[in-house]
Amino acid sequence: MAALKYAGLEDTDSEEELPPGWEERTTKDGWVYYANHLEEKTQWEHPKSGKRKRVAGGLPYGWEQETDENGQVYFVDHINKRTTYLDPRLAFTVEDNPVKPTTRQKYDGNSTAMEILQGRDLSGKVVIITGANSGIGFETAKSLALHGAYVILACRNTSRGNDAVQRILVEWHKAKVEAMTLDLASLQSVQHFAEAFKSKNVPLHVLICNAAVFGAPWCLTEDGLEATFQVNHLGHFYLLQLLEDVLCRSSPARVVVVSSESHRFTEIKDSSGKLDFSLLSPSKKEYWAMLAYNRSKLCNILFSNELNRRLSPHGVTSNSVHPGNMIYSSIHRNWWVYTLLFTLARPFTKSMVRFFNHFRLTLSIFSEGTLLDGVHDFLVQIHDFHCD
């Protein structure tokens, strides 16, 4: 009782009643927290019951959520022409488990992206995602943008990039998203993109190297290199070199390289054990689409490992990730045989809706520089990233 008296709780009739000086508030994503104005501190647990809560359902008709210049969430009642910092949904809260489970326990194959990012405010974080107008890249961009990050969709096709931006804005009209032109098959385009981004004078907290081609017929880029190698690896390699200084200035920052388990089924060394450059950008006679893809993915992993070794002392970590086998996206579009194969496998593999459930941006706790295997290792502790 002495502890209750000291906390000012001994006179309350209900365990849900707040003591004097306390206020109940909500985050942008609906998690309830408690502000102690006497001690000028906040906490997630109810000061009396110790419970954690979140609001249930959407805002009532006519209400809109806003954020003031201090980052405080407030609510606008357009019908009655008034504003308040009190969430109108606080009368309809549900209890959250006060015991924080481990990542493996909390998320599984049925978790959704919004569940993983629930309660996280990524406002102020700047993210570049290559190939973000469709597939894995789009799901990544949408989920991060809907949680407050400023996301740049780096796309070869500007029109499709702008369409992707509009699809995100339909879901939340205040999302900070922008499409910029980036053709990884052109080193000049990569350079122009980096210059255009730097001219914005914004930080860069996450660079996701996602764009790739698969099963493409042999052709040379304008730079005289085999296209699969340049798009999947060399273009990203060059992009990172151009943005390395921005990443270091923005630390803590992260680089995520989307690779594949197929890197295990190839080799880039000659018979003497030395790197064979002719295998990286082969002639038409020596070209096989699947091998070219596998080699580019192996290069991704070697690049990510070395990048982490060099930049982690400067606050920039890098990881490569295998997102899952045969996710049904547009990557198979180059040959009808691959399309047929992916279609047949579709009922037994992850859909794009479920892909980002496990697309845990490799941001903090897993071993840096490694290939993170499978579906549970690609949005690593994004919960804590907003506090960096």
For each residue, the residues with C-beta under 8 A, 3 or more apart:
1: 4 5 10
2: 5 6
3: 6 7
4: 1 7 9 10
5: 1 2 8 9 10
6: 2 3
7: 3 4 19 47 48
8: 5 11 19 20 21
9: 4 5 12 19 47 48
10: 1 4 5
11: 8
12: 9 15 17 18 19 48
13: 17
14: 17
15: 12 46 48 49
16: 46 48 49
17: 12 13 14 48
18: 12 22 23 24 34 46 47 48
19: 7 8 9 12 22 47 48
20: 8 38
21: 8 36 37 38
22: 18 19 34 35 36 37 47
23: 18 34 35 37
24: 18 32 34 35 86 90
25: 32 33 34 35 42 73 85 87
26: 30 31 32 33 55 73 87 89 90
27: 30 31 33 73 119 121
28: 65 67 73 121 148
29: 117 118 119 120 121 147
30: 26 27 54 55 87 89 118 119
31: 26 27 44 52 53 54 96 118 119
32: 24 25 26 44 52 53 54 55 90 93
33: 25 26 27 42 43 44
34: 18 22 23 24 25 42 43 44 45 46 47
35: 22 23 24 25 41 42
36: 21 22 39 40 41 42 43 47
37: 21 22 23 40
38: 20 21
39: 36
40: 36 37
41: 35 36
42: 25 33 34 35 36
43: 33 34 36 47
44: 31 32 33 34 52
45: 34 50 51 52 98
46: 15 16 18 34 49 50 51 52 53
47: 7 9 18 19 22 34 36 43
48: 7 9 12 15 16 17 18 19
49: 15 16 46
50: 45 46 98
51: 45 46 95 96 98
52: 31 32 44 45 46 95 96 97 98
53: 31 32 46 93 94 95 96
54: 30 31 32 93 94 96 118 119
55: 26 30 32 87 89 90 92 93 94
56: 89 92 93 94
57: 89 92
58: 89
59: 63 64 65 75 88 89
60: 63 88 89
61: 79
62: 77 78 79 80
63: 59 60 75 76 77 78 88
64: 59 75 76 78
65: 28 59 73 74 75 76
66: 73 74 75 76 83
67: 28 71 72 73 74 123
68: 71 72 74
69:
70:
71: 67 68 123
72: 67 68 85
73: 25 26 27 28 65 66 67 85 87
74: 65 66 67 68 83 84 85
75: 59 63 64 65 66 83 84 85 86 87 88
76: 63 64 65 66 82 83
77: 62 63 80 81 82 83 84 88
78: 62 63 64 81
79: 61 62
80: 62 77
81: 77 78
82: 76 77
83: 66 74 75 76 77
84: 74 75 77 88
85: 25 72 73 74 75
86: 24 75 90
87: 25 26 30 55 73 75 90
88: 59 60 63 75 77 84 91
89: 26 30 55 56 57 58 59 60 92 93
90: 24 26 32 55 86 87 93
91: 88
92: 55 56 57 89
93: 32 53 54 55 56 89 90
94: 53 54 55 56
95: 51 52 53
96: 31 51 52 53 54
97: 52 100 101
98: 45 50 51 52
99:
100: 97
101: 97 105 106
102: 105 106
103: 106 107 376 380 381
104: 107 376
105: 101 102
106: 101 102 103 111
107: 103 104 111 115 116 357 358 376
108: 111
109: 350 354 357 358 375
110: 354 357
111: 106 107 108 115 116 357 358
112: 115 116 357
113: 116 117 139 143 356 357 359
114: 117 118 143 146
115: 107 111 112 118 357
116: 107 111 112 113 357 360 379 382
117: 29 113 114 120 122 143 144 146 147 379 382
118: 29 30 31 54 114 115
119: 27 29 30 31 54 383
120: 29 117 147 382 383 385 386
121: 27 28 29 147 148 386
122: 117 125 144 147 148 149 382 385 386
123: 67 71 148 149 386
124: 148 150
125: 122 144 148 149 150 205 206 385 386
126: 149 150 152 202 203 204 205 206 250
127: 141 144 149 150 151 152 205 206 207 208
128: 151 152 154 197 204 206 207 208 243
129: 132 137 140 141 151 152 153 154 208 210
130: 137 154 155 182 184 208 209 210 211 236 239
131: 134 135 136 137 154 155 156 210 211 212
132: 129 137 138 140 141 151 153 154 155 161 164 210
133: 137 138 153 155 157 160 161 163 164 179
134: 131 137 138 160 164 329 330
135: 131 138 139 327 329 330 331 352
136: 131 139 140 210 258 323 327 329 352 355 356 359
137: 129 130 131 132 133 134 140 141 153 208 210 211
138: 132 133 134 135 141 142 153 164 167
139: 113 135 136 142 143 352 353 355 356 359
140: 129 132 136 137 143 144 208 210 356 359 361
141: 127 129 132 137 138 144 145 151 153 164 168 177
142: 138 139 145 146 167 168 171
143: 113 114 117 139 140 146 147 356 359
144: 117 122 125 127 140 141 147 149 151 361
145: 141 142 148 149 150 151 168 172 175 176 177
146: 114 117 142 143 168 171 172 175
147: 29 117 120 121 122 143 144
148: 28 121 122 123 124 125 145 176
149: 122 123 125 126 127 144 145 176 206
150: 124 125 126 127 145 176 177 178 202
151: 127 128 129 132 141 144 145 175 176 177 178
152: 126 127 128 129 177 178 179 180 197
153: 129 132 133 137 138 141 161 164 165 177 178 179 180
154: 128 129 130 131 132 161 180 181 182 193 211
155: 130 131 132 133 158 160 161 164 179 180 181 182
156: 131 181 182 183 184 185 211
157: 133 160 161
158: 155 161 162 179 181
159: 162 163
160: 133 134 155 157 163 164
161: 132 133 153 154 155 157 158 164 165 179 180 181
162: 158 159 165 166 179
163: 133 159 160 166 167
164: 132 133 134 138 141 153 155 160 161 167 168 179
165: 153 161 162 168 169 177 178 179
166: 162 163 169 170
167: 138 142 163 164 170 171
168: 141 142 145 146 164 165 171 172 175 177
169: 165 166 172 173 175 177
170: 166 167 173
171: 142 146 167 168 175
172: 145 146 168 169 175
173: 169 170
174:
175: 145 146 151 168 169 171 172
176: 145 148 149 150 151
177: 141 145 150 151 152 153 165 168 169
178: 150 151 152 153 165
179: 133 152 153 155 158 161 162 164 165
180: 152 153 154 155 161 193 196 197
181: 154 155 156 158 161 189 192 193
182: 130 154 155 156 189 190 193 211 239
183: 156 186 189 190
184: 130 156 189 190 211 230 231 235 236 239
185: 156 189 221 222 227 230 231 235
186: 183 189 190 221 222 223
187: 190 191 223 230 234 235 238
188: 191 192 222
189: 181 182 183 184 185 186 192 193
190: 182 183 184 186 187 193 194 235 238 239 242
191: 187 188 194 195 238 242
192: 181 188 189 195 196
193: 154 180 181 182 189 190 196 197 239
194: 190 191 197 198 239 242 243
195: 191 192 198 199
196: 180 192 193 199 200
197: 128 152 180 193 194 200 202 204 243 246
198: 194 195 201 243 246
199: 195 196
200: 196 197
201: 198
202: 126 150 197
203: 126 246 249 250 253
204: 126 128 197 207 243 246 247 250 253
205: 125 126 127 250 252 253 254 388
206: 125 126 127 128 149 253 254 255 256 361 363
207: 127 128 204 239 240 243 247 253 254 255 256
208: 127 128 129 130 137 140 255 256 258 361
209: 130 236 239 240 255 256 257 258 300
210: 129 130 131 132 136 137 140 256 258
211: 130 131 137 154 156 182 184 231 232 235 236
212: 131 231 232 258 293 296 331
213: 216 227 228 231 232 293 331 334
214: 228 289 293 331 332 334 338
215: 289 290 293 332 334 335 338
216: 213 219 227 228 289 292 334
217: 289 334 335
218: 226 227 284 287 289
219: 216 226 227
220: 224 225 226 227
221: 185 186 224 225 226 227 230 231
222: 185 186 188
223: 186 187 230
224: 220 221
225: 220 221 229 230 234 281
226: 218 219 220 221 229 230 280 281 282 287 292
227: 185 213 216 218 219 220 221 230 231
228: 213 214 216 231 232 289 292 293 296
229: 225 226 232 233 234 280 281 292 295 296 299
230: 184 185 187 221 223 225 226 227 233 234 235 281
231: 184 185 211 212 213 221 227 228 235 296
232: 211 212 213 228 229 235 236 293 296 297 299 300
233: 229 230 236 237 296 299 300 303
234: 187 225 229 230 237 238
235: 184 185 187 190 211 230 231 232 238 239
236: 130 184 209 211 232 233 239 240 257 300 303
237: 233 234 240 241 299 303
238: 187 190 191 234 235 241 242
239: 130 182 184 190 193 194 207 209 235 236 242 243
240: 207 209 236 237 243 244 255 307
241: 237 238 244
242: 190 191 194 238 239
243: 128 194 197 198 204 207 239 240 246 247
244: 240 241 247 248 311 316
245: 248 249
246: 197 198 203 204 243 249 250
247: 204 207 243 244 250 251 253 255 311 316
248: 244 245 251 253 311 314 315 316
249: 203 245 246
250: 126 203 204 205 246 247 253
251: 247 248 314 315 316
252: 205 315 316 317 388
253: 203 204 205 206 207 247 248 250 315 316 317
254: 205 206 207 316 317 318 319 361 362 363 364 385
255: 206 207 208 209 240 247 304 307 308 311 316 317 318 319
256: 206 207 208 209 210 318 319 320 321 361 362 363 378
257: 209 236 300 301 303 304 318 319 320 321
258: 136 208 209 210 212 300 320 321 323
259: 263 297 300 301 304 320 321 322 371
260: 263 293 294 297 322 323
261: 264 322 325 373
262: 265 266 290 293 294 297
263: 259 260 266 294 297 298 300 301 371
264: 261
265: 262 294
266: 262 263 291 294 295 298
267: 279
268: 275 276 279 280 295 298 299
269: 272 273 274 275 276
270: 273 274 275 276
271:
272: 269
273: 269 270
274: 269 270
275: 268 269 270
276: 268 269 270 279 280
277: 280 281
278: 281 282 283 286
279: 267 268 276 282 295
280: 226 229 268 276 277 295 299
281: 225 226 229 230 277 278
282: 226 278 279 286 287 292
283: 278 286 287
284: 218 287
285:
286: 278 282 283
287: 218 226 282 283 284 292
288: 291 292
289: 214 215 216 217 218 228 292 293 334 335
290: 215 262 293 294
291: 266 288 294 295
292: 216 226 228 229 282 287 288 289 295 296
293: 212 213 214 215 228 232 260 262 289 290 296 297
294: 260 262 263 265 266 290 291 297 298
295: 229 266 268 279 280 291 292 298 299
296: 212 228 229 231 232 233 292 293 299 300
297: 232 259 260 262 263 293 294 300 301
298: 263 266 268 294 295 301 302
299: 229 232 233 237 268 280 295 296 302 303
300: 209 232 233 236 257 258 259 263 296 297 303 304 320
301: 257 259 263 297 298 304 305 320 371
302: 298 299 305 306
303: 233 236 237 257 299 300 306 307
304: 255 257 259 300 301 307 308 318 319 320 369
305: 301 302 308 309 318 320 369 370
306: 302 303 309 310
307: 240 255 303 304 310 311 318 369
308: 255 304 305 311 312 317 318 319 368 369
309: 305 306 312 369
310: 306 307 313
311: 244 247 248 255 307 308 314 315 316 317 318
312: 308 309 315 316 317 318 368 369
313: 310
314: 248 251 311
315: 248 251 252 253 311 312
316: 244 247 248 251 252 253 254 255 311 312
317: 252 253 254 255 308 311 312 362 363 364 368 369
318: 254 255 256 257 304 305 307 308 311 312 368 369
319: 254 255 256 257 304 308 362 366 368 369 370 372 380
320: 256 257 258 259 300 301 304 305 370 371 372
321: 256 257 258 259 362 371 372 377 378
322: 259 260 261 371 372 373 374
323: 136 258 260 327 355 358 359 375 378
324: 327 349 350 355 358 374 375
325: 261 349
326: 341 342 345 346 349
327: 135 136 323 324 349 350 351 352 355
328: 342 343 345 346 349 351 352
329: 134 135 136 332 352
330: 134 135 333
331: 135 212 213 214
332: 214 215 329 335 338 339 341 342
333: 330 339
334: 213 214 215 216 217 289 338
335: 215 217 289 332 338 339
336: 339 340
337: 340 341
338: 214 215 332 334 335 341 342
339: 332 333 335 336 342 343
340: 336 337 343 344
341: 326 332 337 338 344 345
342: 326 328 332 338 339 345 346
343: 328 339 340 346
344: 340 341
345: 326 328 341 342 348 349
346: 326 328 342 343 349 351
347:
348: 345
349: 324 325 326 327 328 345 346
350: 109 324 327 354 355 358 375
351: 327 328 346 354 355
352: 135 136 139 327 328 329 355 356
353: 139 356
354: 109 110 350 351 357 358
355: 136 139 323 324 327 350 351 352 358 359
356: 113 136 139 140 143 352 353 359 379
357: 107 109 110 111 112 113 115 116 354 375
358: 107 109 111 323 324 350 354 355 374 375 376 377 378 379
359: 113 136 139 140 143 323 355 356 378 379
360: 116 363 376 377 378 379 380 381 382
361: 140 144 206 208 254 256 378 379 380 382 385
362: 254 256 317 319 321 366 372 377 378 380
363: 206 254 256 317 360 379 380 381 382 385
364: 254 317 380 381 384 385
365: 380 381
366: 319 362 370 372 377 380
367: 370
368: 308 312 317 318 319
369: 304 305 307 308 309 312 317 318 319
370: 305 319 320 366 367
371: 259 263 301 320 321 322
372: 319 320 321 322 362 366 377 378 380
373: 261 322 377
374: 322 324 358 377
375: 109 323 324 350 357 358 378
376: 103 104 107 358 360
377: 321 358 360 362 366 372 373 374 380
378: 256 321 323 358 359 360 361 362 372 375
379: 116 117 356 358 359 360 361 363 382
380: 103 319 360 361 362 363 364 365 366 372 377
381: 103 360 363 364 365 384 385
382: 116 117 120 122 360 361 363 379 385 386
383: 119 120 386
384: 364 381 387 388
385: 120 122 125 254 361 363 364 381 382 388
386: 120 121 122 123 125 382 383
387: 384
388: 205 252 384 385
